[in-house]
Amino acid sequence: MTLRIAIIITLQTLALVAMVAMKQWTLSTGTPILLETRPIDPRSLFRGDYVRLNYTIGRLKLKELAGDDDFNKHDPIHVVLEKKEKYWRPISVHLKRPDISAQQVAIKGKVKYVRNSFWNRETRKSEKTKVANVRYGIENYFVPEGEGMALERPRRGEKVDIQVAVDNRGNAGIKGVLVNDKLRYIEKLL
């Protein structure tokens, strides 16, 4: 019985170490990119202060992008990004990982849902277009206790951006949080 418990504990420990190692690999070897975001919801009673992030690459108008356009809820999605001025922007979407150039990254995500209309905030009108809502696994970021509200509600004129590392398999991890282009938080796993 003692040997069985020792084996179970060892396997659980190895699984946790593997998870941390995979995230560290992504942060260490991934291509750093800057994503535009809008933070919301900074507090969880069970997890402490955190910021839930909405990325501009989280809502994709499929007709405006090259690649595939037939996605369903829970489908895997690979979004090819290129740097356009300050931020990395989507140029194509694919069901399977595509070949990319040296100036591109392909970030892997999962389709949360697909809608056939889109509310355009600028024109304040509904547009008939297919929109995929995508999650990349980088939508939550934990911050030191008491500091989540500052990122959730930045002062007037402050801009919060996220530096993300994307590895060669499309996995992403948050490397840091920038406020007005200055690094405020750096992610350190080890």
PASEBA-1860 file (N, C-alpha, C; in nm, 3 decimals):
! residues 190
1> MTLRIAII> 0.082/-0.119/0.000/0.000/0.000/0.000/0.087/0.126/0.000 ~ 0.195/0.128/0.075/0.283/0.243/0.083/0.351/0.268/-0.051 ~ 0.392/0.163/-0.121/0.454/0.176/-0.252/0.355/0.236/-0.352 ~ 0.231/0.192/-0.348/0.128/0.245/-0.438/0.107/0.395/-0.414 ~ 0.102/0.437/-0.290/0.085/0.579/-0.258/0.206/0.658/-0.305 ~ 0.325/0.603/-0.285/0.447/0.671/-0.330/0.448/0.688/-0.481 ~ 0.402/0.587/-0.554/0.397/0.595/-0.700/0.297/0.700/-0.744 ~ 0.181/0.705/-0.681/0.079/0.803/-0.714/0.129/0.945/-0.690
9> ITLQTLAL> 0.192/0.965/-0.574/0.246/1.098/-0.541/0.355/1.137/-0.641 ~ 0.440/1.044/-0.677/0.548/1.072/-0.773/0.491/1.109/-0.909 ~ 0.390/1.035/-0.956/0.328/1.065/-1.085/0.260/1.202/-1.085 ~ 0.192/1.236/-0.977/0.128/1.367/-0.967/0.232/1.479/-0.967 ~ 0.340/1.458/-0.894/0.447/1.557/-0.890/0.509/1.575/-1.028 ~ 0.534/1.464/-1.098/0.591/1.472/-1.232/0.498/1.545/-1.329 ~ 0.368/1.522/-1.315/0.271/1.591/-1.400/0.276/1.742/-1.377 ~ 0.284/1.784/-1.250/0.293/1.927/-1.219/0.422/1.987/-1.271
17> VAMVAMKQ> 0.532/1.916/-1.254/0.662/1.964/-1.303/0.658/1.977/-1.456 ~ 0.596/1.881/-1.524/0.586/1.885/-1.670/0.504/2.006/-1.716 ~ 0.395/2.037/-1.645/0.313/2.153/-1.681/0.393/2.282/-1.667 ~ 0.466/2.297/-1.558/0.547/2.417/-1.536/0.659/2.424/-1.641 ~ 0.721/2.311/-1.670/0.830/2.307/-1.768/0.780/2.346/-1.907 ~ 0.662/2.299/-1.945/0.607/2.334/-2.076/0.580/2.485/-2.086 ~ 0.526/2.543/-1.980/0.500/2.688/-1.981/0.632/2.765/-1.982 ~ 0.731/2.718/-1.906/0.862/2.784/-1.905/0.926/2.776/-2.044
25> WTLSTGTP> 0.912/2.662/-2.112/0.965/2.645/-2.247/0.903/2.749/-2.341 ~ 0.772/2.765/-2.334/0.704/2.862/-2.419/0.754/3.003/-2.391 ~ 0.764/3.041/-2.264/0.810/3.176/-2.230/0.955/3.199/-2.269 ~ 1.038/3.096/-2.257/1.181/3.111/-2.285/1.213/3.109/-2.434 ~ 1.146/3.025/-2.510/1.181/3.007/-2.651/1.084/3.073/-2.747 ~ 0.969/3.115/-2.700/0.867/3.171/-2.789/0.902/3.307/-2.844 ~ 0.844/3.339/-2.958/0.860/3.470/-3.020/0.778/3.572/-2.941 ~ 0.841/3.679/-2.893/0.764/3.779/-2.819/0.681/3.866/-2.914
33> ILLETRPI> 0.553/3.880/-2.883/0.463/3.964/-2.962/0.385/4.054/-2.867 ~ 0.335/4.165/-2.918/0.256/4.258/-2.837/0.112/4.254/-2.885 ~ 0.020/4.229/-2.792/-0.123/4.221/-2.824/-0.199/4.335/-2.758 ~ -0.292/4.389/-2.834/-0.380/4.493/-2.782/-0.490/4.427/-2.702 ~ -0.524/4.485/-2.587/-0.620/4.422/-2.498/-0.705/4.524/-2.427 ~ -0.809/4.472/-2.364/-0.897/4.551/-2.278/-0.925/4.466/-2.154 ~ -0.862/4.498/-2.038/-0.880/4.415/-1.919/-1.014/4.437/-1.850 ~ -1.064/4.328/-1.787/-1.188/4.335/-1.709/-1.181/4.238/-1.592
41> DPRSLFRG> -1.273/4.249/-1.499/-1.291/4.156/-1.386/-1.162/4.125/-1.309 ~ -1.120/4.211/-1.214/-0.991/4.192/-1.150/-0.989/4.108/-1.024 ~ -1.099/4.058/-0.975/-1.096/3.996/-0.842/-1.167/3.861/-0.840 ~ -1.106/3.766/-0.775/-1.168/3.637/-0.750/-1.148/3.605/-0.603 ~ -1.254/3.570/-0.534/-1.242/3.539/-0.392/-1.152/3.418/-0.367 ~ -1.147/3.326/-0.463/-1.070/3.203/-0.444/-0.927/3.214/-0.496 ~ -0.903/3.302/-0.593/-0.771/3.307/-0.656/-0.695/3.436/-0.630 ~ -0.753/3.532/-0.559/-0.683/3.657/-0.535/-0.704/3.753/-0.651
49> DYVRLNYT> -0.616/3.852/-0.662/-0.628/3.951/-0.769/-0.582/3.892/-0.901 ~ -0.663/3.914/-1.002/-0.626/3.876/-1.136/-0.698/3.967/-1.233 ~ -0.652/3.968/-1.354/-0.715/4.046/-1.459/-0.760/3.949/-1.566 ~ -0.887/3.956/-1.604/-0.936/3.877/-1.716/-0.924/3.966/-1.839 ~ -0.859/3.915/-1.942/-0.823/3.995/-2.057/-0.905/3.962/-2.181 ~ -0.945/4.064/-2.252/-1.008/4.049/-2.383/-0.909/4.104/-2.485 ~ -0.875/4.022/-2.584/-0.782/4.064/-2.687/-0.856/4.103/-2.813 ~ -0.800/4.195/-2.888/-0.861/4.228/-3.016/-0.857/4.108/-3.110
57> IGRLKLKE> -0.761/4.016/-3.091/-0.756/3.895/-3.174/-0.852/3.788/-3.123 ~ -0.930/3.821/-3.020/-1.027/3.727/-2.966/-1.159/3.725/-3.041 ~ -1.185/3.829/-3.120/-1.307/3.836/-3.203/-1.262/3.854/-3.347 ~ -1.276/3.749/-3.425/-1.224/3.749/-3.562/-1.338/3.753/-3.663 ~ -1.337/3.855/-3.748/-1.431/3.861/-3.861/-1.373/3.772/-3.970 ~ -1.432/3.655/-3.988/-1.374/3.553/-4.074/-1.365/3.594/-4.221 ~ -1.460/3.672/-4.271/-1.455/3.711/-4.413/-1.341/3.807/-4.442 ~ -1.288/3.873/-4.340/-1.177/3.966/-4.360/-1.041/3.898/-4.356
65> LAGDDDFN> -1.038/3.768/-4.324/-0.912/3.696/-4.309/-0.902/3.584/-4.412 ~ -0.780/3.557/-4.456/-0.756/3.446/-4.548/-0.766/3.315/-4.472 ~ -0.764/3.204/-4.543/-0.765/3.073/-4.480/-0.903/3.012/-4.474 ~ -0.927/2.936/-4.370/-1.054/2.866/-4.352/-1.160/2.961/-4.296 ~ -1.287/2.928/-4.322/-1.395/3.009/-4.264/-1.510/2.926/-4.210 ~ -1.492/2.795/-4.204/-1.598/2.707/-4.155/-1.560/2.651/-4.018 ~ -1.582/2.730/-3.915/-1.548/2.691/-3.778/-1.675/2.669/-3.697 ~ -1.666/2.578/-3.603/-1.776/2.551/-3.510/-1.724/2.565/-3.367
73> KHDPIHVV> -1.818/2.569/-3.274/-1.784/2.577/-3.132/-1.688/2.463/-3.095 ~ -1.585/2.496/-3.019/-1.483/2.405/-2.968/-1.381/2.358/-3.071 ~ -1.389/2.406/-3.194/-1.288/2.369/-3.294/-1.153/2.429/-3.258 ~ -1.044/2.356/-3.287/-0.913/2.418/-3.273/-0.897/2.521/-3.385 ~ -0.822/2.627/-3.358/-0.799/2.730/-3.459/-0.654/2.777/-3.447 ~ -0.594/2.802/-3.561/-0.458/2.855/-3.568/-0.467/2.989/-3.638 ~ -0.429/3.094/-3.566/-0.440/3.230/-3.618/-0.299/3.280/-3.652 ~ -0.278/3.313/-3.779/-0.149/3.365/-3.822/-0.148/3.515/-3.798
81> LEKKEKYW> -0.045/3.560/-3.726/-0.031/3.702/-3.691/0.093/3.760/-3.757 ~ 0.084/3.887/-3.794/0.198/3.964/-3.842/0.202/4.095/-3.767 ~ 0.322/4.149/-3.751/0.335/4.277/-3.682/0.293/4.388/-3.777 ~ 0.197/4.468/-3.732/0.148/4.584/-3.806/0.166/4.704/-3.713 ~ 0.263/4.786/-3.742/0.300/4.898/-3.656/0.336/4.845/-3.517 ~ 0.259/4.879/-3.416/0.293/4.841/-3.277/0.248/4.699/-3.244 ~ 0.128/4.661/-3.287/0.068/4.534/-3.245/0.076/4.427/-3.355 ~ 0.062/4.303/-3.311/0.052/4.190/-3.403/-0.096/4.171/-3.434
89> RPISVHLK> -0.128/4.157/-3.563/-0.266/4.149/-3.609/-0.288/4.019/-3.688 ~ -0.412/3.967/-3.684/-0.442/3.844/-3.760/-0.447/3.871/-3.910 ~ -0.392/3.775/-3.988/-0.401/3.786/-4.133/-0.471/3.664/-4.193 ~ -0.470/3.550/-4.120/-0.540/3.432/-4.169/-0.574/3.340/-4.052 ~ -0.672/3.252/-4.076/-0.716/3.155/-3.974/-0.723/3.018/-4.039 ~ -0.689/2.914/-3.960/-0.681/2.779/-4.017/-0.725/2.675/-3.914 ~ -0.784/2.567/-3.964/-0.819/2.454/-3.878/-0.695/2.376/-3.836 ~ -0.595/2.370/-3.925/-0.469/2.300/-3.895/-0.355/2.400/-3.904
97> RPDISAQQ> -0.249/2.371/-3.832/-0.135/2.462/-3.829/-0.078/2.482/-3.970 ~ -0.073/2.608/-4.018/-0.023/2.636/-4.152/0.129/2.660/-4.151 ~ 0.187/2.659/-4.269/0.325/2.703/-4.284/0.326/2.854/-4.275 ~ 0.427/2.909/-4.207/0.434/3.054/-4.188/0.573/3.103/-4.226 ~ 0.582/3.233/-4.252/0.711/3.295/-4.283/0.782/3.334/-4.154 ~ 0.905/3.379/-4.167/0.985/3.419/-4.051/0.928/3.544/-3.982 ~ 0.846/3.623/-4.054/0.787/3.744/-3.996/0.650/3.720/-3.935 ~ 0.610/3.594/-3.924/0.477/3.561/-3.873/0.487/3.465/-3.755
105> VAIKGKVK> 0.380/3.460/-3.678/0.362/3.356/-3.576/0.223/3.298/-3.595 ~ 0.207/3.173/-3.558/0.075/3.108/-3.562/0.040/3.071/-3.418 ~ -0.059/3.139/-3.363/-0.102/3.115/-3.225/-0.220/3.019/-3.227 ~ -0.216/2.923/-3.136/-0.319/2.819/-3.130/-0.426/2.860/-3.030 ~ -0.551/2.837/-3.067/-0.661/2.868/-2.979/-0.774/2.770/-2.996 ~ -0.887/2.802/-2.934/-1.008/2.719/-2.943/-1.125/2.814/-2.966 ~ -1.210/2.777/-3.060/-1.327/2.858/-3.091/-1.427/2.843/-2.976 ~ -1.461/2.956/-2.914/-1.560/2.953/-2.807/-1.701/2.949/-2.866
113> YVRNSFWN> -1.725/3.030/-2.967/-1.852/3.027/-3.040/-1.836/3.105/-3.170 ~ -1.932/3.084/-3.262/-1.935/3.155/-3.390/-2.072/3.220/-3.403 ~ -2.072/3.347/-3.442/-2.198/3.420/-3.464/-2.201/3.471/-3.606 ~ -2.320/3.492/-3.657/-2.335/3.542/-3.794/-2.361/3.692/-3.800 ~ -2.351/3.760/-3.688/-2.363/3.905/-3.690/-2.264/3.964/-3.590 ~ -2.239/4.091/-3.606/-2.136/4.158/-3.527/-2.184/4.299/-3.497 ~ -2.174/4.342/-3.372/-2.210/4.478/-3.336/-2.088/4.566/-3.353 ~ -2.095/4.659/-3.445/-1.985/4.751/-3.472/-1.998/4.871/-3.379
121> RETRKSEK> -1.905/4.884/-3.286/-1.912/4.993/-3.187/-1.894/5.129/-3.252 ~ -1.815/5.135/-3.358/-1.789/5.264/-3.423/-1.912/5.316/-3.494 ~ -1.979/5.230/-3.573/-2.097/5.274/-3.647/-2.225/5.258/-3.567 ~ -2.218/5.183/-3.458/-2.333/5.153/-3.373/-2.444/5.083/-3.451 ~ -2.401/4.993/-3.541/-2.495/4.916/-3.621/-2.452/4.771/-3.621 ~ -2.549/4.684/-3.644/-2.521/4.541/-3.656/-2.479/4.511/-3.799 ~ -2.371/4.437/-3.815/-2.323/4.398/-3.947/-2.347/4.249/-3.966 ~ -2.384/4.210/-4.085/-2.400/4.068/-4.118/-2.264/4.013/-4.160
129> TKVANVRY> -2.195/3.951/-4.067/-2.067/3.890/-4.095/-2.042/3.779/-3.995 ~ -1.970/3.677/-4.034/-1.941/3.563/-3.948/-1.824/3.600/-3.856 ~ -1.848/3.594/-3.725/-1.746/3.630/-3.626/-1.719/3.511/-3.535 ~ -1.591/3.478/-3.520/-1.550/3.370/-3.429/-1.492/3.432/-3.303 ~ -1.543/3.389/-3.189/-1.487/3.430/-3.061/-1.388/3.321/-3.020 ~ -1.262/3.360/-2.998/-1.153/3.264/-2.978/-1.086/3.286/-2.843 ~ -1.050/3.178/-2.777/-0.972/3.180/-2.652/-0.837/3.115/-2.679 ~ -0.732/3.175/-2.622/-0.595/3.128/-2.647/-0.526/3.072/-2.522
137> GIENYFVP> -0.594/3.074/-2.410/-0.533/3.027/-2.285/-0.450/3.133/-2.216 ~ -0.462/3.257/-2.261/-0.387/3.369/-2.201/-0.484/3.479/-2.157 ~ -0.605/3.440/-2.124/-0.707/3.538/-2.089/-0.708/3.579/-1.943 ~ -0.632/3.511/-1.857/-0.623/3.549/-1.715/-0.479/3.576/-1.678 ~ -0.459/3.681/-1.599/-0.324/3.712/-1.551/-0.335/3.750/-1.403 ~ -0.259/3.681/-1.320/-0.261/3.708/-1.177/-0.160/3.816/-1.143 ~ -0.201/3.907/-1.055/-0.117/4.019/-1.015/-0.105/4.020/-0.863 ~ -0.006/4.092/-0.810/0.006/4.100/-0.664/-0.122/4.152/-0.598
145> EGEGMALE> -0.148/4.105/-0.479/-0.268/4.140/-0.403/-0.288/4.292/-0.399 ~ -0.408/4.335/-0.433/-0.442/4.477/-0.427/-0.411/4.556/-0.553 ~ -0.352/4.493/-0.655/-0.312/4.567/-0.774/-0.397/4.539/-0.896 ~ -0.494/4.448/-0.886/-0.577/4.414/-1.000/-0.664/4.529/-1.048 ~ -0.715/4.608/-0.955/-0.804/4.718/-0.991/-0.734/4.821/-1.079 ~ -0.604/4.843/-1.057/-0.530/4.941/-1.137/-0.523/4.899/-1.284 ~ -0.519/4.770/-1.309/-0.517/4.723/-1.447/-0.657/4.714/-1.505 ~ -0.755/4.687/-1.419/-0.892/4.677/-1.468/-0.945/4.814/-1.509
153> RPRRGEKV> -0.914/4.912/-1.431/-0.962/5.048/-1.459/-0.843/5.143/-1.468 ~ -0.772/5.139/-1.579/-0.657/5.229/-1.592/-0.703/5.374/-1.588 ~ -0.615/5.460/-1.544/-0.647/5.603/-1.540/-0.672/5.653/-1.682 ~ -0.739/5.763/-1.690/-0.767/5.822/-1.821/-0.634/5.843/-1.896 ~ -0.630/5.794/-2.018/-0.510/5.808/-2.100/-0.411/5.694/-2.087 ~ -0.429/5.606/-1.986/-0.341/5.491/-1.972/-0.384/5.379/-2.067 ~ -0.288/5.308/-2.122/-0.314/5.197/-2.214/-0.243/5.073/-2.161 ~ -0.318/4.964/-2.145/-0.263/4.837/-2.098/-0.247/4.744/-2.218
161> DIQVAVDN> -0.125/4.694/-2.238/-0.095/4.598/-2.344/-0.030/4.476/-2.281 ~ -0.034/4.365/-2.353/0.020/4.239/-2.303/0.129/4.188/-2.397 ~ 0.245/4.155/-2.339/0.351/4.091/-2.416/0.336/3.940/-2.399 ~ 0.327/3.872/-2.511/0.300/3.729/-2.514/0.415/3.659/-2.587 ~ 0.449/3.539/-2.542/0.545/3.456/-2.615/0.467/3.344/-2.682 ~ 0.494/3.322/-2.811/0.430/3.216/-2.887/0.539/3.122/-2.936 ~ 0.533/2.995/-2.892/0.637/2.899/-2.932/0.608/2.840/-3.069 ~ 0.698/2.754/-3.118/0.686/2.701/-3.254/0.571/2.602/-3.271
169> RGNAGIKG> 0.502/2.564/-3.164/0.384/2.478/-3.174/0.254/2.558/-3.163 ~ 0.266/2.690/-3.143/0.148/2.776/-3.133/0.102/2.802/-2.992 ~ 0.168/2.742/-2.892/0.132/2.766/-2.753/0.173/2.907/-2.713 ~ 0.091/2.971/-2.630/0.116/3.109/-2.590/0.124/3.120/-2.439 ~ 0.202/3.215/-2.392/0.213/3.245/-2.250/0.238/3.393/-2.232 ~ 0.180/3.451/-2.129/0.199/3.593/-2.102/0.337/3.613/-2.042 ~ 0.416/3.700/-2.107/0.551/3.733/-2.058/0.549/3.856/-1.968 ~ 0.459/3.949/-2.000/0.458/4.071/-1.921/0.338/4.158/-1.952
177> VLVNDKLR> 0.315/4.255/-1.863/0.207/4.352/-1.877/0.271/4.489/-1.889 ~ 0.233/4.562/-1.991/0.284/4.697/-2.013/0.173/4.798/-1.988 ~ 0.207/4.905/-1.920/0.115/5.016/-1.901/0.183/5.137/-1.962 ~ 0.118/5.198/-2.061/0.176/5.309/-2.137/0.316/5.275/-2.188 ~ 0.329/5.156/-2.245/0.452/5.107/-2.307/0.567/5.083/-2.208 ~ 0.539/5.085/-2.080/0.641/5.054/-1.979/0.604/4.922/-1.912 ~ 0.703/4.834/-1.903/0.680/4.703/-1.844/0.647/4.717/-1.696 ~ 0.527/4.674/-1.657/0.484/4.682/-1.517/0.501/4.549/-1.445
185> YIEKLL> 0.469/4.438/-1.513/0.481/4.304/-1.453/0.555/4.213/-1.550 ~ 0.642/4.130/-1.497/0.715/4.030/-1.575/0.681/3.894/-1.518 ~ 0.643/3.800/-1.606/0.610/3.664/-1.563/0.738/3.584/-1.542 ~ 0.750/3.528/-1.425/0.865/3.443/-1.393/0.813/3.315/-1.329 ~ 0.831/3.204/-1.399/0.786/3.077/-1.342/0.893/3.014/-1.255 ~ 1.017/3.026/-1.297/1.127/2.967/-1.222/1.217/3.072/-1.165
END
